[in-house]
Amino acid sequence: MDIEGMDMEGMDIADMDIADMDIAGMDIENDIEKRFKANRSGHLQTKGRIFDIQRYSIHDGNGIRTIVFLKGCVLRCRWCCNPESQEYAIQTMKVKGEDKIIGRDVTVAEVMETVERDRPYYYRSDGGLTLSGGESLCQPEFAYSLLLTAQAAGIHTALESMGGVPYSVIARILPCLDQYLLDIKHINPQKHRDYTGRDNGLMLENARKIAASGQTELSIRVPVIPGFNDTVAEIEDIARFAGSLPSVKKIHLLPYHRLGQDKYEGLGREYQMKDMEPPTNEHMMELMKAAGRVSGLDCQLGG
């Protein structure tokens, strides 16, 4: 197979059989890298809207990670710690008395410039790139192109999402997703709607489909919110559901905090959870033990 002068644009590297190549005089490692670059080129100019990139994170996926926060969400969770993520529109938020522009449009190539800086940390810690939000699947083309590009570059990919989009969107990204951090907030559909604005039918259905696909490492994450889902019975219901999903091994309980409260004031919005106290360590330990007991999963606090 002669590569000289070959048009690589749009070619899937999986379609190229190394065994069929004439390797005489070729630098195989460099050639593979060239083909990866060609494969990524069609996606590098895909545009998306983000509001932050956080480097050196040890949460939201394995190892040390770079987290890209995308604008837009289909839910309006009362406790959301990133209210600036909910609207897709670029906003102005008061931060320490000064106006701050929230949101900027970027290409995949621009994001990857930041992601690539920490490749040595990913390698040493089994870390990588995580997409978060908001709900990052509200920008499906950008999320797909960014995950595909990162994975083709040999970077571990993860997605934090509650799966509140058509499954066709999720199915497209699964082949380029190494780890899915799936939020499940409640089993009761009415209570879910009361506190988030939507019921959970689609999300639970998608959880079953993602688990059945076996295409990604799937972990369940539960934000523990006082007055919403912080009883032993409610956590046990979620844990039983998680334990019924094939291939799921971990469930993470994430204690409620009020770190995002000032953002609501900066956006001119009311924070509806201002009278709620974070759960105590003792209560979180009780919930963790209950979740592990009924699910048979590795249950952890945080992560």
VMD Tcl script that draws the C-alpha trace (Angstrom):
set ca {
  {0.00 0.00 0.00}
  {1.56 3.26 -1.12}
  {0.74 6.22 1.12}
  {2.57 8.85 -0.90}
  {0.14 11.51 -2.06}
  {-2.77 9.70 -0.46}
  {-5.81 11.76 0.59}
  {-6.29 10.90 4.29}
  {-9.14 13.34 4.90}
  {-12.15 11.64 6.41}
  {-10.54 8.21 6.51}
  {-11.23 6.06 9.56}
  {-8.00 4.69 10.96}
  {-9.84 1.49 11.83}
  {-10.27 0.86 8.08}
  {-6.52 0.88 7.45}
  {-4.89 -2.50 7.82}
  {-1.24 -2.18 8.84}
  {-0.61 -5.70 7.56}
  {-1.44 -4.55 4.02}
  {1.03 -1.68 4.10}
  {4.38 -1.62 2.38}
  {6.51 -0.85 5.44}
  {9.87 -0.77 3.72}
  {11.68 2.37 4.80}
  {8.67 3.64 6.77}
  {8.66 5.01 10.30}
  {5.60 3.11 11.55}
  {5.17 5.11 14.75}
  {5.24 8.45 12.95}
  {2.94 7.16 10.23}
  {0.33 6.03 12.75}
  {0.51 9.44 14.42}
  {-0.01 11.12 11.05}
  {-3.08 9.00 10.42}
  {-4.47 9.83 13.85}
  {-4.02 13.52 13.08}
  {-5.75 13.09 9.74}
  {-8.60 11.24 11.41}
  {-9.04 14.06 13.94}
  {-8.76 16.90 11.47}
  {-12.43 16.93 10.51}
  {-13.44 17.49 14.12}
  {-10.88 20.03 15.29}
  {-12.91 23.02 14.10}
  {-16.18 21.89 15.69}
  {-17.37 24.73 17.89}
  {-18.92 24.63 21.35}
  {-19.67 26.93 24.26}
  {-17.88 26.45 27.58}
  {-17.67 28.43 30.81}
  {-14.57 26.97 32.42}
  {-11.65 24.57 32.07}
  {-10.30 23.18 35.33}
  {-6.89 21.51 35.34}
  {-5.28 19.18 37.88}
  {-8.60 17.86 39.21}
  {-8.65 14.60 41.16}
  {-12.43 14.29 40.96}
  {-14.84 13.51 38.12}
  {-13.01 10.48 36.80}
  {-9.91 8.38 37.34}
  {-6.54 9.96 38.07}
  {-5.59 13.59 37.43}
  {-7.98 15.21 35.00}
  {-8.73 18.29 32.96}
  {-12.43 19.11 33.23}
  {-14.16 21.08 30.49}
  {-17.43 22.64 31.64}
  {-20.01 23.08 28.88}
  {-22.87 25.55 28.87}
  {-26.49 24.40 28.85}
  {-28.68 22.00 30.83}
  {-32.19 20.55 30.55}
  {-32.67 20.47 34.35}
  {-33.02 23.21 36.94}
  {-31.90 21.40 40.08}
  {-32.56 23.51 43.17}
  {-29.12 22.73 44.59}
  {-27.08 23.21 41.41}
  {-23.61 24.47 42.34}
  {-22.98 25.73 38.80}
  {-26.10 27.82 38.02}
  {-24.09 29.65 35.36}
  {-24.06 26.37 33.45}
  {-27.82 26.09 33.08}
  {-28.36 28.68 30.35}
  {-26.69 28.13 27.00}
  {-26.55 31.90 26.49}
  {-23.43 33.86 27.40}
  {-24.18 35.70 30.66}
  {-22.84 38.42 32.92}
  {-22.41 37.49 36.58}
  {-21.33 39.70 39.47}
  {-18.20 38.27 41.11}
  {-16.87 40.26 44.09}
  {-18.68 43.31 42.81}
  {-17.24 43.11 39.30}
  {-19.02 42.00 36.13}
  {-17.70 38.72 34.76}
  {-18.61 37.31 31.36}
  {-19.69 33.67 31.70}
  {-19.32 31.60 28.56}
  {-17.11 31.65 25.50}
  {-17.16 29.94 22.14}
  {-14.21 27.69 21.36}
  {-13.16 25.04 18.87}
  {-12.11 21.50 19.72}
  {-8.58 22.46 18.64}
  {-8.47 25.31 21.15}
  {-9.64 23.08 24.00}
  {-7.16 20.38 23.06}
  {-4.29 22.87 23.35}
  {-5.08 23.11 27.07}
  {-5.82 19.41 27.49}
  {-2.53 18.37 25.90}
  {-0.47 20.42 28.37}
  {-1.04 17.90 31.13}
  {-0.46 14.69 29.20}
  {2.43 13.64 31.54}
  {0.06 13.84 34.52}
  {-2.55 11.74 32.73}
  {0.06 9.12 31.90}
  {1.34 8.83 35.47}
  {-2.08 8.78 37.14}
  {-4.28 7.09 34.51}
  {-6.11 10.41 34.22}
  {-7.43 12.31 31.24}
  {-10.22 14.56 29.97}
  {-13.68 14.88 31.55}
  {-16.64 16.74 30.07}
  {-19.02 18.28 32.58}
  {-21.59 21.03 32.73}
  {-24.46 21.69 32.88}
  {-25.38 18.68 30.83}
  {-22.59 18.30 28.31}
  {-24.76 16.23 25.96}
  {-26.85 19.34 25.33}
  {-24.03 20.16 22.87}
  {-23.84 16.73 21.21}
  {-21.68 17.58 18.19}
  {-19.07 19.42 20.25}
  {-19.02 16.72 22.94}
  {-18.65 13.97 20.34}
  {-15.88 15.73 18.43}
  {-13.96 16.57 21.59}
  {-14.18 13.04 23.03}
  {-13.29 11.47 19.68}
  {-10.29 13.75 19.23}
  {-9.00 13.17 22.76}
  {-9.37 9.40 22.56}
  {-7.67 9.30 19.16}
  {-4.79 11.19 20.78}
  {-4.48 8.48 23.43}
  {-6.11 10.48 26.24}
  {-8.58 8.78 28.60}
  {-12.08 10.23 28.21}
  {-14.86 10.60 30.76}
  {-18.29 12.23 30.82}
  {-20.29 13.53 33.76}
  {-23.94 13.45 32.74}
  {-27.43 12.57 33.92}
  {-28.35 11.09 30.56}
  {-31.35 13.32 29.96}
  {-31.11 13.26 26.15}
  {-32.32 10.83 23.47}
  {-30.37 7.58 23.62}
  {-29.26 8.06 20.00}
  {-27.06 10.93 21.23}
  {-25.52 8.73 23.92}
  {-25.06 5.74 21.61}
  {-22.99 7.87 19.25}
  {-20.51 8.92 21.93}
  {-20.12 5.57 23.69}
  {-17.42 4.23 21.33}
  {-15.17 7.20 22.19}
  {-15.98 7.27 25.91}
  {-13.87 5.36 28.43}
  {-15.82 6.26 31.57}
  {-19.41 7.40 32.11}
  {-20.15 9.12 35.45}
  {-23.94 8.91 35.47}
  {-25.93 11.00 37.96}
  {-29.04 9.35 39.39}
  {-30.81 11.72 41.73}
  {-34.00 9.88 42.71}
  {-36.16 6.91 41.76}
  {-39.52 8.61 42.33}
  {-40.46 10.48 39.12}
  {-42.71 13.09 40.77}
  {-40.20 14.08 43.42}
  {-37.53 14.24 40.72}
  {-39.74 16.61 38.74}
  {-40.53 18.76 41.81}
  {-36.84 19.40 42.55}
  {-35.29 19.41 39.05}
  {-38.06 20.44 36.65}
  {-38.30 17.07 34.86}
  {-39.15 13.51 35.74}
  {-36.52 10.78 35.54}
  {-38.10 8.26 33.17}
  {-35.77 8.91 30.24}
  {-32.70 9.02 32.50}
  {-33.39 5.67 34.14}
  {-34.16 4.09 30.78}
  {-30.89 5.41 29.39}
  {-29.01 4.11 32.43}
  {-30.25 0.60 31.63}
  {-29.25 0.93 27.98}
  {-25.78 2.30 28.75}
  {-25.13 -0.52 31.21}
  {-26.42 -3.15 28.78}
  {-24.17 -1.84 26.00}
  {-21.00 -2.76 27.92}
  {-19.16 -0.12 25.91}
  {-17.86 2.02 28.75}
  {-16.94 1.90 32.42}
  {-20.15 3.02 34.12}
  {-20.23 4.49 37.63}
  {-23.34 5.83 39.38}
  {-23.15 9.12 41.26}
  {-25.80 10.35 43.68}
  {-25.88 13.93 44.97}
  {-27.22 13.59 48.52}
  {-29.59 16.51 49.04}
  {-31.35 17.24 52.38}
  {-35.12 17.09 52.03}
  {-34.89 15.51 48.59}
  {-33.17 12.13 48.73}
  {-31.23 11.91 52.00}
  {-33.25 9.25 53.82}
  {-31.94 5.70 54.12}
  {-34.98 4.41 52.20}
  {-34.44 6.79 49.27}
  {-30.73 6.03 48.99}
  {-31.46 2.30 49.20}
  {-33.93 2.63 46.31}
  {-31.27 4.29 44.15}
  {-28.64 1.77 45.23}
  {-30.88 -1.20 44.37}
  {-31.43 0.26 40.92}
  {-27.69 0.80 40.48}
  {-27.00 -2.75 41.64}
  {-29.40 -4.10 39.01}
  {-27.39 -2.56 36.18}
  {-24.97 -5.01 34.55}
  {-21.27 -4.09 34.72}
  {-21.73 -1.28 37.28}
  {-19.23 -1.72 40.10}
  {-19.21 1.61 41.95}
  {-21.71 4.02 43.41}
  {-20.55 7.40 44.70}
  {-22.52 9.45 47.22}
  {-21.78 13.17 46.87}
  {-22.75 15.23 49.93}
  {-24.64 18.46 49.36}
  {-22.68 21.68 49.83}
  {-23.41 25.39 49.40}
  {-20.26 26.42 47.58}
  {-22.24 27.80 44.64}
  {-24.64 29.93 46.68}
  {-22.93 33.25 45.90}
  {-23.28 32.58 42.18}
  {-27.06 32.84 42.42}
  {-26.79 36.31 43.88}
  {-24.31 37.22 41.14}
  {-26.84 36.10 38.55}
  {-29.70 37.92 40.26}
  {-31.41 34.65 41.21}
  {-32.77 33.27 44.46}
  {-30.99 30.29 46.00}
  {-33.81 27.97 47.05}
  {-31.66 25.78 49.32}
  {-30.36 28.53 51.60}
  {-32.01 27.05 54.70}
  {-30.61 23.54 54.14}
  {-27.61 22.36 56.11}
  {-25.12 19.92 54.54}
  {-25.44 16.34 55.82}
  {-23.18 15.34 58.68}
  {-20.32 12.90 58.21}
  {-22.14 10.44 60.46}
  {-25.27 10.55 58.30}
  {-23.26 10.14 55.10}
  {-21.54 7.09 56.59}
  {-24.94 5.62 57.46}
  {-26.16 6.18 53.89}
  {-22.98 4.74 52.41}
  {-23.31 1.54 54.45}
  {-26.97 1.21 53.48}
  {-26.21 1.69 49.78}
  {-23.42 -0.87 49.82}
  {-25.53 -3.36 51.77}
  {-28.52 -3.41 49.38}
  {-26.60 -3.03 46.11}
  {-23.53 -5.18 46.59}
  {-21.53 -2.41 44.92}
  {-18.39 -0.63 46.04}
  {-19.92 2.45 47.66}
  {-17.75 5.53 48.20}
  {-18.20 9.05 49.53}
  {-17.21 11.69 47.00}
  {-15.32 11.08 43.78}
}
mol new
graphics top color blue
foreach p $ca { graphics top sphere $p radius 0.5 }
foreach p [lrange $ca 0 end-1] q [lrange $ca 1 end] { graphics top cylinder $p $q radius 0.2 }
display resetview
